């Protein structure tokens, strides 16, 4: 008997030893899953979660704030009229950011261009952080 023959018989025995997945394990897992879902549905209908007071669509709750990345825009809209704030933050500023890469070489070719550019960006970042911190702390 060659070494290859013994490997074939071992792998042949391993294939047939054990419980097949589909009829046995599948039925067990499906029945457990059905019991868990039935239990959760039973508890949800027996003891429903409290819903609280009904919402008023015409009244914004006090103390509501946007996510952290919109806090500076939210604070700008408190200090300027809404039309001016919307025009600046949504109609003027995004096209400037999108067109900026086309003018970068012209700006940096100027002797003080990089210094001016870095100063404007740093002031913008500090201003955004300042406005976001004001909104986070609740200043009107």
Number of C-alpha atoms within 10 A of each C-alpha: 5 6 7 8 9 11 11 11 11 10 11 11 11 10 11 9 9 8 10 11 10 9 9 10 12 12 12 13 11 11 12 12 12 12 12 12 12 12 11 12 13 12 12 11 9 9 9 10 9 6 6 6 6 6 9 8 7 6 7 9 10 6 6 7 13 12 9 12 11 13 21 20 19 18 22 20 16 13 10 11 10 12 9 13 18 15 11 14 13 12 12 11 11 12 10 10 9 9 10 12 10 9 9 13 12 10 15 14 10 11 9 10 15 15 12 14 14 11 12 12 12 12 12 12 12 12 13 19 15 15 19 21 16 15 22 16 9 11 10 8
